[in-house]
């Protein structure tokens, strides 16, 4: 489980960097506190389905695309 959280965090970081967003900008687009992005990217925060949906929506991708490579 921990490995999956870390892989998801790396996926979120990759998506953010592909868009050229800082963690602060990403937090603004996803409507999260900026520190939440750091926790998500490091795999140190458990996420709910609602949070995953919000992340996918903020990146304008599907949940399936969010989990590609995870």
N, CA, C, O and CB atoms as a CASP TS submission, in Angstrom:
PFRMAT TS
TARGET T0000
AUTHOR 0000-0000-0000
METHOD Language model
MODEL 1
PARENT N/A
ATOM      1  N   UNK     1       0.816  -1.204   0.000  1.00  0.00           N
ATOM      2  CA  UNK     1       0.000   0.000   0.000  1.00  0.00           C
ATOM      3  C   UNK     1       0.855   1.262   0.000  1.00  0.00           C
ATOM      4  O   UNK     1       0.564   2.213  -0.726  1.00  0.00           O
ATOM      5  CB  UNK     1      -0.926   0.002   1.200  1.00  0.00           C
ATOM      6  N   UNK     2       1.896   1.271   0.804  1.00  0.00           N
ATOM      7  CA  UNK     2       2.764   2.446   0.863  1.00  0.00           C
ATOM      8  C   UNK     2       3.387   2.723  -0.494  1.00  0.00           C
ATOM      9  O   UNK     2       3.469   3.874  -0.924  1.00  0.00           O
ATOM     10  CB  UNK     2       3.860   2.255   1.916  1.00  0.00           C
ATOM     11  N   UNK     3       3.827   1.659  -1.172  1.00  0.00           N
ATOM     12  CA  UNK     3       4.428   1.837  -2.492  1.00  0.00           C
ATOM     13  C   UNK     3       3.432   2.498  -3.439  1.00  0.00           C
ATOM     14  O   UNK     3       3.809   3.380  -4.211  1.00  0.00           O
ATOM     15  CB  UNK     3       4.897   0.483  -3.066  1.00  0.00           C
ATOM     16  N   UNK     4       2.174   2.087  -3.392  1.00  0.00           N
ATOM     17  CA  UNK     4       1.163   2.670  -4.270  1.00  0.00           C
ATOM     18  C   UNK     4       0.962   4.154  -3.985  1.00  0.00           C
ATOM     19  O   UNK     4       0.809   4.945  -4.915  1.00  0.00           O
ATOM     20  CB  UNK     4      -0.158   1.929  -4.118  1.00  0.00           C
ATOM     21  N   UNK     5       0.961   4.541  -2.704  1.00  0.00           N
ATOM     22  CA  UNK     5       0.805   5.948  -2.345  1.00  0.00           C
ATOM     23  C   UNK     5       1.981   6.754  -2.884  1.00  0.00           C
ATOM     24  O   UNK     5       1.797   7.865  -3.380  1.00  0.00           O
ATOM     25  CB  UNK     5       0.693   6.114  -0.813  1.00  0.00           C
ATOM     26  N   UNK     6       3.174   6.206  -2.789  1.00  0.00           N
ATOM     27  CA  UNK     6       4.351   6.899  -3.312  1.00  0.00           C
ATOM     28  C   UNK     6       4.298   6.992  -4.836  1.00  0.00           C
ATOM     29  O   UNK     6       4.672   8.015  -5.410  1.00  0.00           O
ATOM     30  CB  UNK     6       5.636   6.181  -2.870  1.00  0.00           C
ATOM     31  N   UNK     7       3.836   5.930  -5.487  1.00  0.00           N
ATOM     32  CA  UNK     7       3.714   5.946  -6.944  1.00  0.00           C
ATOM     33  C   UNK     7       2.665   6.967  -7.381  1.00  0.00           C
ATOM     34  O   UNK     7       2.869   7.695  -8.352  1.00  0.00           O
ATOM     35  CB  UNK     7       3.350   4.543  -7.473  1.00  0.00           C
ATOM     36  N   UNK     8       1.549   7.018  -6.667  1.00  0.00           N
ATOM     37  CA  UNK     8       0.524   8.008  -6.980  1.00  0.00           C
ATOM     38  C   UNK     8       1.085   9.412  -6.782  1.00  0.00           C
ATOM     39  O   UNK     8       0.822  10.307  -7.586  1.00  0.00           O
ATOM     40  CB  UNK     8      -0.731   7.794  -6.102  1.00  0.00           C
ATOM     41  N   UNK     9       1.848   9.605  -5.725  1.00  0.00           N
ATOM     42  CA  UNK     9       2.466  10.900  -5.483  1.00  0.00           C
ATOM     43  C   UNK     9       3.401  11.311  -6.607  1.00  0.00           C
ATOM     44  O   UNK     9       3.408  12.469  -7.023  1.00  0.00           O
ATOM     45  CB  UNK     9       3.219  10.877  -4.181  1.00  0.00           C
ATOM     46  N   UNK    10       4.185  10.369  -7.097  1.00  0.00           N
ATOM     47  CA  UNK    10       5.070  10.661  -8.231  1.00  0.00           C
ATOM     48  C   UNK    10       4.269  10.987  -9.481  1.00  0.00           C
ATOM     49  O   UNK    10       4.671  11.836 -10.277  1.00  0.00           O
ATOM     50  CB  UNK    10       6.005   9.477  -8.505  1.00  0.00           C
ATOM     51  N   UNK    11       3.138  10.315  -9.654  1.00  0.00           N
ATOM     52  CA  UNK    11       2.279  10.590 -10.815  1.00  0.00           C
ATOM     53  C   UNK    11       1.726  12.008 -10.730  1.00  0.00           C
ATOM     54  O   UNK    11       1.701  12.730 -11.726  1.00  0.00           O
ATOM     55  CB  UNK    11       1.117   9.563 -10.899  1.00  0.00           C
ATOM     56  N   UNK    12       1.287  12.402  -9.551  1.00  0.00           N
ATOM     57  CA  UNK    12       0.764  13.756  -9.363  1.00  0.00           C
ATOM     58  C   UNK    12       1.867  14.783  -9.625  1.00  0.00           C
ATOM     59  O   UNK    12       1.629  15.799 -10.279  1.00  0.00           O
ATOM     60  CB  UNK    12       0.190  13.929  -7.929  1.00  0.00           C
ATOM     61  N   UNK    13       3.059  14.521  -9.122  1.00  0.00           N
ATOM     62  CA  UNK    13       4.183  15.432  -9.347  1.00  0.00           C
ATOM     63  C   UNK    13       4.510  15.541 -10.834  1.00  0.00           C
ATOM     64  O   UNK    13       4.764  16.634 -11.340  1.00  0.00           O
ATOM     65  CB  UNK    13       5.419  14.960  -8.568  1.00  0.00           C
ATOM     66  N   UNK    14       4.504  14.408 -11.528  1.00  0.00           N
ATOM     67  CA  UNK    14       4.771  14.413 -12.967  1.00  0.00           C
ATOM     68  C   UNK    14       3.733  15.241 -13.709  1.00  0.00           C
ATOM     69  O   UNK    14       4.077  16.051 -14.570  1.00  0.00           O
ATOM     70  CB  UNK    14       4.792  12.980 -13.516  1.00  0.00           C
ATOM     71  N   UNK    15       2.466  15.041 -13.377  1.00  0.00           N
ATOM     72  CA  UNK    15       1.397  15.805 -14.026  1.00  0.00           C
ATOM     73  C   UNK    15       1.562  17.297 -13.760  1.00  0.00           C
ATOM     74  O   UNK    15       1.378  18.118 -14.659  1.00  0.00           O
ATOM     75  CB  UNK    15       0.018  15.329 -13.535  1.00  0.00           C
ATOM     76  N   UNK    16       1.909  17.643 -12.530  1.00  0.00           N
ATOM     77  CA  UNK    16       2.116  19.049 -12.175  1.00  0.00           C
ATOM     78  C   UNK    16       3.271  19.640 -12.968  1.00  0.00           C
ATOM     79  O   UNK    16       3.157  20.727 -13.535  1.00  0.00           O
ATOM     80  CB  UNK    16       2.381  19.193 -10.671  1.00  0.00           C
ATOM     81  N   UNK    17       4.384  18.915 -13.003  1.00  0.00           N
ATOM     82  CA  UNK    17       5.568  19.421 -13.706  1.00  0.00           C
ATOM     83  C   UNK    17       5.345  19.505 -15.212  1.00  0.00           C
ATOM     84  O   UNK    17       5.868  20.413 -15.859  1.00  0.00           O
ATOM     85  CB  UNK    17       6.770  18.531 -13.414  1.00  0.00           C
ATOM     86  N   UNK    18       4.578  18.576 -15.782  1.00  0.00           N
ATOM     87  CA  UNK    18       4.260  18.633 -17.211  1.00  0.00           C
ATOM     88  C   UNK    18       3.527  19.924 -17.562  1.00  0.00           C
ATOM     89  O   UNK    18       3.639  20.431 -18.678  1.00  0.00           O
ATOM     90  CB  UNK    18       3.413  17.421 -17.619  1.00  0.00           C
ATOM     91  N   UNK    19       2.787  20.441 -16.611  1.00  0.00           N
ATOM     92  CA  UNK    19       2.038  21.677 -16.843  1.00  0.00           C
ATOM     93  C   UNK    19       2.855  22.914 -16.481  1.00  0.00           C
ATOM     94  O   UNK    19       2.424  24.043 -16.714  1.00  0.00           O
ATOM     95  CB  UNK    19       0.743  21.662 -16.041  1.00  0.00           C
ATOM     96  N   UNK    20       4.032  22.690 -15.913  1.00  0.00           N
ATOM     97  CA  UNK    20       4.890  23.812 -15.534  1.00  0.00           C
ATOM     98  C   UNK    20       4.409  24.535 -14.296  1.00  0.00           C
ATOM     99  O   UNK    20       4.750  25.699 -14.084  1.00  0.00           O
ATOM    100  CB  UNK    20       4.987  24.784 -16.663  1.00  0.00           C
ATOM    101  N   UNK    21       3.615  23.854 -13.468  1.00  0.00           N
ATOM    102  CA  UNK    21       3.070  24.455 -12.264  1.00  0.00           C
ATOM    103  C   UNK    21       4.003  24.258 -11.077  1.00  0.00           C
ATOM    104  O   UNK    21       4.624  23.206 -10.928  1.00  0.00           O
ATOM    105  CB  UNK    21       1.702  23.872 -11.958  1.00  0.00           C
ATOM    106  N   UNK    22       4.092  25.272 -10.244  1.00  0.00           N
ATOM    107  CA  UNK    22       4.726  25.103  -8.942  1.00  0.00           C
ATOM    108  C   UNK    22       3.722  24.384  -8.042  1.00  0.00           C
ATOM    109  O   UNK    22       2.561  24.214  -8.414  1.00  0.00           O
ATOM    110  CB  UNK    22       5.172  26.491  -8.325  1.00  0.00           C
ATOM    111  N   UNK    23       4.167  23.967  -6.874  1.00  0.00           N
ATOM    112  CA  UNK    23       3.224  23.356  -5.935  1.00  0.00           C
ATOM    113  C   UNK    23       2.143  24.361  -5.545  1.00  0.00           C
ATOM    114  O   UNK    23       0.983  23.987  -5.375  1.00  0.00           O
ATOM    115  CB  UNK    23       3.961  22.843  -4.677  1.00  0.00           C
ATOM    116  N   UNK    24       2.509  25.611  -5.403  1.00  0.00           N
ATOM    117  CA  UNK    24       1.537  26.659  -5.057  1.00  0.00           C
ATOM    118  C   UNK    24       0.498  26.813  -6.166  1.00  0.00           C
ATOM    119  O   UNK    24      -0.700  26.878  -5.890  1.00  0.00           O
ATOM    120  CB  UNK    24       2.254  28.010  -4.806  1.00  0.00           C
ATOM    121  N   UNK    25       0.946  26.870  -7.409  1.00  0.00           N
ATOM    122  CA  UNK    25       0.012  26.998  -8.530  1.00  0.00           C
ATOM    123  C   UNK    25      -0.904  25.782  -8.619  1.00  0.00           C
ATOM    124  O   UNK    25      -2.104  25.908  -8.862  1.00  0.00           O
ATOM    125  CB  UNK    25       0.779  27.177  -9.849  1.00  0.00           C
ATOM    126  N   UNK    26      -0.325  24.618  -8.419  1.00  0.00           N
ATOM    127  CA  UNK    26      -1.104  23.385  -8.452  1.00  0.00           C
ATOM    128  C   UNK    26      -2.175  23.417  -7.364  1.00  0.00           C
ATOM    129  O   UNK    26      -3.328  23.062  -7.609  1.00  0.00           O
ATOM    130  CB  UNK    26      -0.186  22.153  -8.275  1.00  0.00           C
ATOM    131  N   UNK    27      -1.796  23.837  -6.183  1.00  0.00           N
ATOM    132  CA  UNK    27      -2.748  23.934  -5.078  1.00  0.00           C
ATOM    133  C   UNK    27      -3.893  24.871  -5.430  1.00  0.00           C
ATOM    134  O   UNK    27      -5.046  24.605  -5.089  1.00  0.00           O
ATOM    135  CB  UNK    27      -2.046  24.417  -3.806  1.00  0.00           C
ATOM    136  N   UNK    28      -3.582  25.953  -6.105  1.00  0.00           N
ATOM    137  CA  UNK    28      -4.613  26.898  -6.512  1.00  0.00           C
ATOM    138  C   UNK    28      -5.567  26.250  -7.507  1.00  0.00           C
ATOM    139  O   UNK    28      -6.784  26.362  -7.357  1.00  0.00           O
ATOM    140  CB  UNK    28      -3.979  28.157  -7.121  1.00  0.00           C
ATOM    141  N   UNK    29      -5.031  25.573  -8.522  1.00  0.00           N
ATOM    142  CA  UNK    29      -5.869  24.913  -9.523  1.00  0.00           C
ATOM    143  C   UNK    29      -6.720  23.798  -8.926  1.00  0.00           C
ATOM    144  O   UNK    29      -7.858  23.589  -9.347  1.00  0.00           O
ATOM    145  CB  UNK    29      -5.004  24.354 -10.631  1.00  0.00           C
ATOM    146  N   UNK    30      -6.167  23.079  -7.942  1.00  0.00           N
ATOM    147  CA  UNK    30      -6.885  21.949  -7.351  1.00  0.00           C
ATOM    148  C   UNK    30      -7.709  22.360  -6.134  1.00  0.00           C
ATOM    149  O   UNK    30      -8.455  21.550  -5.584  1.00  0.00           O
ATOM    150  CB  UNK    30      -5.905  20.858  -6.957  1.00  0.00           C
ATOM    151  N   UNK    31      -7.577  23.610  -5.715  1.00  0.00           N
ATOM    152  CA  UNK    31      -8.284  24.139  -4.552  1.00  0.00           C
ATOM    153  C   UNK    31      -7.890  23.401  -3.268  1.00  0.00           C
ATOM    154  O   UNK    31      -8.743  22.999  -2.477  1.00  0.00           O
ATOM    155  CB  UNK    31      -9.795  24.041  -4.768  1.00  0.00           C
ATOM    156  N   UNK    32      -6.575  23.235  -3.082  1.00  0.00           N
ATOM    157  CA  UNK    32      -5.998  22.642  -1.878  1.00  0.00           C
ATOM    158  C   UNK    32      -5.043  23.653  -1.264  1.00  0.00           C
ATOM    159  O   UNK    32      -4.636  24.611  -1.921  1.00  0.00           O
ATOM    160  CB  UNK    32      -5.265  21.294  -2.197  1.00  0.00           C
ATOM    161  N   UNK    33      -4.689  23.439  -0.008  1.00  0.00           N
ATOM    162  CA  UNK    33      -3.620  24.213   0.609  1.00  0.00           C
ATOM    163  C   UNK    33      -2.318  23.743  -0.032  1.00  0.00           C
ATOM    164  O   UNK    33      -2.180  22.561  -0.344  1.00  0.00           O
ATOM    165  CB  UNK    33      -3.597  24.038   2.185  1.00  0.00           C
ATOM    166  N   UNK    34      -1.363  24.646  -0.232  1.00  0.00           N
ATOM    167  CA  UNK    34      -0.130  24.275  -0.925  1.00  0.00           C
ATOM    168  C   UNK    34       0.612  23.140  -0.241  1.00  0.00           C
ATOM    169  O   UNK    34       1.247  22.330  -0.916  1.00  0.00           O
ATOM    170  CB  UNK    34       0.774  25.469  -1.034  1.00  0.00           C
ATOM    171  N   UNK    35       0.547  23.062   1.087  1.00  0.00           N
ATOM    172  CA  UNK    35       1.261  21.996   1.786  1.00  0.00           C
ATOM    173  C   UNK    35       0.657  20.624   1.478  1.00  0.00           C
ATOM    174  O   UNK    35       1.349  19.609   1.558  1.00  0.00           O
ATOM    175  CB  UNK    35       1.243  22.249   3.296  1.00  0.00           C
ATOM    176  N   UNK    36      -0.604  20.592   1.134  1.00  0.00           N
ATOM    177  CA  UNK    36      -1.263  19.331   0.784  1.00  0.00           C
ATOM    178  C   UNK    36      -0.623  18.723  -0.453  1.00  0.00           C
ATOM    179  O   UNK    36      -0.482  17.503  -0.540  1.00  0.00           O
ATOM    180  CB  UNK    36      -2.767  19.549   0.551  1.00  0.00           C
ATOM    181  N   UNK    37      -0.238  19.555  -1.405  1.00  0.00           N
ATOM    182  CA  UNK    37       0.388  19.053  -2.631  1.00  0.00           C
ATOM    183  C   UNK    37       1.692  18.344  -2.291  1.00  0.00           C
ATOM    184  O   UNK    37       1.964  17.267  -2.821  1.00  0.00           O
ATOM    185  CB  UNK    37       0.644  20.207  -3.634  1.00  0.00           C
ATOM    186  N   UNK    38       2.489  18.923  -1.427  1.00  0.00           N
ATOM    187  CA  UNK    38       3.738  18.289  -1.004  1.00  0.00           C
ATOM    188  C   UNK    38       3.496  16.950  -0.329  1.00  0.00           C
ATOM    189  O   UNK    38       4.221  15.985  -0.574  1.00  0.00           O
ATOM    190  CB  UNK    38       4.497  19.205  -0.064  1.00  0.00           C
ATOM    191  N   UNK    39       2.481  16.891   0.518  1.00  0.00           N
ATOM    192  CA  UNK    39       2.148  15.633   1.187  1.00  0.00           C
ATOM    193  C   UNK    39       1.671  14.583   0.186  1.00  0.00           C
ATOM    194  O   UNK    39       2.038  13.412   0.285  1.00  0.00           O
ATOM    195  CB  UNK    39       1.073  15.867   2.253  1.00  0.00           C
ATOM    196  N   UNK    40       0.860  15.002  -0.766  1.00  0.00           N
ATOM    197  CA  UNK    40       0.376  14.062  -1.786  1.00  0.00           C
ATOM    198  C   UNK    40       1.527  13.542  -2.627  1.00  0.00           C
ATOM    199  O   UNK    40       1.622  12.343  -2.887  1.00  0.00           O
ATOM    200  CB  UNK    40      -0.673  14.731  -2.687  1.00  0.00           C
ATOM    201  N   UNK    41       2.403  14.448  -3.053  1.00  0.00           N
ATOM    202  CA  UNK    41       3.508  14.059  -3.928  1.00  0.00           C
ATOM    203  C   UNK    41       4.498  13.134  -3.220  1.00  0.00           C
ATOM    204  O   UNK    41       5.122  12.288  -3.861  1.00  0.00           O
ATOM    205  CB  UNK    41       4.232  15.299  -4.438  1.00  0.00           C
ATOM    206  N   UNK    42       4.644  13.285  -1.934  1.00  0.00           N
ATOM    207  CA  UNK    42       5.578  12.430  -1.197  1.00  0.00           C
ATOM    208  C   UNK    42       4.935  11.105  -0.778  1.00  0.00           C
ATOM    209  O   UNK    42       5.614  10.216  -0.264  1.00  0.00           O
ATOM    210  CB  UNK    42       6.097  13.166   0.036  1.00  0.00           C
ATOM    211  N   UNK    43       3.630  10.979  -0.998  1.00  0.00           N
ATOM    212  CA  UNK    43       2.927   9.754  -0.626  1.00  0.00           C
ATOM    213  C   UNK    43       2.646   9.668   0.853  1.00  0.00           C
ATOM    214  O   UNK    43       2.374   8.585   1.371  1.00  0.00           O
ATOM    215  CB  UNK    43       3.718   8.559  -1.049  1.00  0.00           C
ATOM    216  N   UNK    44       2.706  10.790   1.541  1.00  0.00           N
ATOM    217  CA  UNK    44       2.507  10.813   2.992  1.00  0.00           C
ATOM    218  C   UNK    44       1.081  11.131   3.411  1.00  0.00           C
ATOM    219  O   UNK    44       0.814  11.302   4.600  1.00  0.00           O
ATOM    220  CB  UNK    44       3.427  11.811   3.606  1.00  0.00           C
ATOM    221  N   UNK    45       0.177  11.211   2.471  1.00  0.00           N
ATOM    222  CA  UNK    45      -1.196  11.534   2.817  1.00  0.00           C
ATOM    223  C   UNK    45      -2.125  10.541   2.140  1.00  0.00           C
ATOM    224  O   UNK    45      -2.049  10.330   0.930  1.00  0.00           O
ATOM    225  CB  UNK    45      -1.546  12.982   2.411  1.00  0.00           C
ATOM    226  N   UNK    46      -2.995   9.939   2.926  1.00  0.00           N
ATOM    227  CA  UNK    46      -4.017   9.073   2.356  1.00  0.00           C
ATOM    228  C   UNK    46      -5.087   9.944   1.730  1.00  0.00           C
ATOM    229  O   UNK    46      -5.420  11.007   2.255  1.00  0.00           O
ATOM    230  CB  UNK    46      -4.624   8.129   3.430  1.00  0.00           C
ATOM    231  N   UNK    47      -5.619   9.498   0.617  1.00  0.00           N
ATOM    232  CA  UNK    47      -6.618  10.298  -0.082  1.00  0.00           C
ATOM    233  C   UNK    47      -7.916   9.525  -0.221  1.00  0.00           C
ATOM    234  O   UNK    47      -7.934   8.297  -0.300  1.00  0.00           O
ATOM    235  CB  UNK    47      -6.103  10.724  -1.459  1.00  0.00           C
ATOM    236  N   UNK    48      -8.990  10.279  -0.249  1.00  0.00           N
ATOM    237  CA  UNK    48     -10.309   9.702  -0.448  1.00  0.00           C
ATOM    238  C   UNK    48     -10.632   9.699  -1.937  1.00  0.00           C
ATOM    239  O   UNK    48      -9.941  10.324  -2.741  1.00  0.00           O
ATOM    240  CB  UNK    48     -11.384  10.483   0.352  1.00  0.00           C
ATOM    241  N   UNK    49     -11.678   8.996  -2.278  1.00  0.00           N
ATOM    242  CA  UNK    49     -12.125   8.991  -3.671  1.00  0.00           C
ATOM    243  C   UNK    49     -12.506  10.397  -4.102  1.00  0.00           C
ATOM    244  O   UNK    49     -12.221  10.799  -5.230  1.00  0.00           O
ATOM    245  CB  UNK    49     -13.315   8.031  -3.861  1.00  0.00           C
ATOM    246  N   UNK    50     -13.143  11.142  -3.222  1.00  0.00           N
ATOM    247  CA  UNK    50     -13.522  12.519  -3.548  1.00  0.00           C
ATOM    248  C   UNK    50     -12.289  13.372  -3.862  1.00  0.00           C
ATOM    249  O   UNK    50     -12.316  14.197  -4.776  1.00  0.00           O
ATOM    250  CB  UNK    50     -14.316  13.144  -2.385  1.00  0.00           C
ATOM    251  N   UNK    51     -11.214  13.173  -3.105  1.00  0.00           N
ATOM    252  CA  UNK    51      -9.971  13.912  -3.355  1.00  0.00           C
ATOM    253  C   UNK    51      -9.366  13.501  -4.683  1.00  0.00           C
ATOM    254  O   UNK    51      -8.895  14.347  -5.443  1.00  0.00           O
ATOM    255  CB  UNK    51      -8.960  13.681  -2.219  1.00  0.00           C
ATOM    256  N   UNK    52      -9.376  12.204  -4.967  1.00  0.00           N
ATOM    257  CA  UNK    52      -8.843  11.722  -6.242  1.00  0.00           C
ATOM    258  C   UNK    52      -9.636  12.297  -7.415  1.00  0.00           C
ATOM    259  O   UNK    52      -9.060  12.671  -8.437  1.00  0.00           O
ATOM    260  CB  UNK    52      -8.869  10.184  -6.288  1.00  0.00           C
ATOM    261  N   UNK    53     -10.941  12.365  -7.265  1.00  0.00           N
ATOM    262  CA  UNK    53     -11.776  12.953  -8.321  1.00  0.00           C
ATOM    263  C   UNK    53     -11.448  14.427  -8.517  1.00  0.00           C
ATOM    264  O   UNK    53     -11.402  14.913  -9.647  1.00  0.00           O
ATOM    265  CB  UNK    53     -13.267  12.787  -7.985  1.00  0.00           C
ATOM    266  N   UNK    54     -11.221  15.138  -7.413  1.00  0.00           N
ATOM    267  CA  UNK    54     -10.872  16.560  -7.477  1.00  0.00           C
ATOM    268  C   UNK    54      -9.518  16.755  -8.162  1.00  0.00           C
ATOM    269  O   UNK    54      -9.342  17.688  -8.945  1.00  0.00           O
ATOM    270  CB  UNK    54     -10.846  17.173  -6.061  1.00  0.00           C
ATOM    271  N   UNK    55      -8.573  15.878  -7.865  1.00  0.00           N
ATOM    272  CA  UNK    55      -7.251  15.947  -8.501  1.00  0.00           C
ATOM    273  C   UNK    55      -7.386  15.715 -10.006  1.00  0.00           C
ATOM    274  O   UNK    55      -6.856  16.485 -10.807  1.00  0.00           O
ATOM    275  CB  UNK    55      -6.281  14.903  -7.875  1.00  0.00           C
ATOM    276  N   UNK    56      -8.089  14.666 -10.380  1.00  0.00           N
ATOM    277  CA  UNK    56      -8.266  14.363 -11.805  1.00  0.00           C
ATOM    278  C   UNK    56      -8.955  15.523 -12.512  1.00  0.00           C
ATOM    279  O   UNK    56      -8.543  15.920 -13.602  1.00  0.00           O
ATOM    280  CB  UNK    56      -9.084  13.065 -11.990  1.00  0.00           C
ATOM    281  N   UNK    57      -9.990  16.062 -11.902  1.00  0.00           N
ATOM    282  CA  UNK    57     -10.707  17.185 -12.502  1.00  0.00           C
ATOM    283  C   UNK    57      -9.788  18.395 -12.663  1.00  0.00           C
ATOM    284  O   UNK    57      -9.817  19.068 -13.694  1.00  0.00           O
ATOM    285  CB  UNK    57     -11.929  17.558 -11.649  1.00  0.00           C
ATOM    286  N   UNK    58      -8.974  18.670 -11.647  1.00  0.00           N
ATOM    287  CA  UNK    58      -8.052  19.809 -11.711  1.00  0.00           C
ATOM    288  C   UNK    58      -7.016  19.670 -12.806  1.00  0.00           C
ATOM    289  O   UNK    58      -6.586  20.666 -13.388  1.00  0.00           O
ATOM    290  CB  UNK    58      -7.356  19.982 -10.394  1.00  0.00           C
ATOM    291  N   UNK    59      -6.611  18.446 -13.090  1.00  0.00           N
ATOM    292  CA  UNK    59      -5.653  18.191 -14.168  1.00  0.00           C
ATOM    293  C   UNK    59      -6.360  17.956 -15.500  1.00  0.00           C
ATOM    294  O   UNK    59      -5.712  17.755 -16.527  1.00  0.00           O
ATOM    295  CB  UNK    59      -4.777  16.987 -13.824  1.00  0.00           C
ATOM    296  N   UNK    60      -7.698  17.982 -15.477  1.00  0.00           N
ATOM    297  CA  UNK    60      -8.514  17.771 -16.668  1.00  0.00           C
ATOM    298  C   UNK    60      -8.226  16.412 -17.315  1.00  0.00           C
ATOM    299  O   UNK    60      -8.041  16.299 -18.527  1.00  0.00           O
ATOM    300  CB  UNK    60      -8.269  18.894 -17.677  1.00  0.00           C
ATOM    301  N   UNK    61      -8.196  15.389 -16.458  1.00  0.00           N
ATOM    302  CA  UNK    61      -7.988  14.022 -16.912  1.00  0.00           C
ATOM    303  C   UNK    61      -9.008  13.117 -16.214  1.00  0.00           C
ATOM    304  O   UNK    61      -9.691  13.541 -15.282  1.00  0.00           O
ATOM    305  CB  UNK    61      -6.522  13.548 -16.625  1.00  0.00           C
ATOM    306  N   UNK    62      -9.099  11.887 -16.670  1.00  0.00           N
ATOM    307  CA  UNK    62      -9.985  10.924 -16.026  1.00  0.00           C
ATOM    308  C   UNK    62      -9.268  10.278 -14.843  1.00  0.00           C
ATOM    309  O   UNK    62      -8.045  10.355 -14.727  1.00  0.00           O
ATOM    310  CB  UNK    62     -10.455   9.847 -17.034  1.00  0.00           C
ATOM    311  N   UNK    63     -10.040   9.646 -13.975  1.00  0.00           N
ATOM    312  CA  UNK    63      -9.425   8.880 -12.888  1.00  0.00           C
ATOM    313  C   UNK    63      -8.534   7.783 -13.444  1.00  0.00           C
ATOM    314  O   UNK    63      -7.473   7.494 -12.889  1.00  0.00           O
ATOM    315  CB  UNK    63     -10.501   8.275 -11.974  1.00  0.00           C
ATOM    316  N   UNK    64      -8.963   7.176 -14.534  1.00  0.00           N
ATOM    317  CA  UNK    64      -8.148   6.133 -15.175  1.00  0.00           C
ATOM    318  C   UNK    64      -6.792   6.693 -15.581  1.00  0.00           C
ATOM    319  O   UNK    64      -5.763   6.056 -15.361  1.00  0.00           O
ATOM    320  CB  UNK    64      -8.875   5.551 -16.409  1.00  0.00           C
ATOM    321  N   UNK    65      -6.789   7.883 -16.171  1.00  0.00           N
ATOM    322  CA  UNK    65      -5.523   8.504 -16.573  1.00  0.00           C
ATOM    323  C   UNK    65      -4.665   8.868 -15.364  1.00  0.00           C
ATOM    324  O   UNK    65      -3.437   8.799 -15.429  1.00  0.00           O
ATOM    325  CB  UNK    65      -5.790   9.753 -17.413  1.00  0.00           C
ATOM    326  N   UNK    66      -5.301   9.252 -14.273  1.00  0.00           N
ATOM    327  CA  UNK    66      -4.572   9.590 -13.060  1.00  0.00           C
ATOM    328  C   UNK    66      -3.763   8.400 -12.569  1.00  0.00           C
ATOM    329  O   UNK    66      -2.660   8.565 -12.050  1.00  0.00           O
ATOM    330  CB  UNK    66      -5.533  10.062 -11.971  1.00  0.00           C
ATOM    331  N   UNK    67      -4.308   7.207 -12.732  1.00  0.00           N
ATOM    332  CA  UNK    67      -3.658   6.006 -12.211  1.00  0.00           C
ATOM    333  C   UNK    67      -2.756   5.292 -13.226  1.00  0.00           C
ATOM    334  O   UNK    67      -2.228   4.220 -12.929  1.00  0.00           O
ATOM    335  CB  UNK    67      -4.705   5.051 -11.727  1.00  0.00           C
ATOM    336  N   UNK    68      -2.575   5.866 -14.406  1.00  0.00           N
ATOM    337  CA  UNK    68      -1.680   5.245 -15.392  1.00  0.00           C
ATOM    338  C   UNK    68      -0.272   5.189 -14.828  1.00  0.00           C
ATOM    339  O   UNK    68       0.287   6.204 -14.411  1.00  0.00           O
ATOM    340  CB  UNK    68      -1.697   6.027 -16.737  1.00  0.00           C
ATOM    341  N   UNK    69       0.298   3.979 -14.821  1.00  0.00           N
ATOM    342  CA  UNK    69       1.662   3.795 -14.361  1.00  0.00           C
ATOM    343  C   UNK    69       1.812   3.642 -12.853  1.00  0.00           C
ATOM    344  O   UNK    69       2.925   3.472 -12.355  1.00  0.00           O
ATOM    345  CB  UNK    69       2.476   4.930 -14.809  1.00  0.00           C
ATOM    346  N   UNK    70       0.712   3.700 -12.132  1.00  0.00           N
ATOM    347  CA  UNK    70       0.774   3.597 -10.660  1.00  0.00           C
ATOM    348  C   UNK    70       0.693   2.146 -10.256  1.00  0.00           C
ATOM    349  O   UNK    70       0.727   1.834  -9.066  1.00  0.00           O
ATOM    350  CB  UNK    70      -0.367   4.406  -9.985  1.00  0.00           C
TER
END
